[in-house]
């Protein structure tokens, strides 16, 4: 038994996968930027003076 996947259905699957991956990328980058912003705001890890010679 062979099942075929029609072009429009395959295209819809690829478009949905692309949109989901873009959404995940935006969410993860937003979380990363929020973490970086909170670290800079709270100065949890102060910059060492040896980096600013």
Secondary structure as GFF3:
##gff-version 3
##sequence-region A 1 53
A	DSSP	alpha_helix	7	42	.	.	.	ID=ss1
A	DSSP	three_ten_helix	49	51	.	.	.	ID=ss2
###
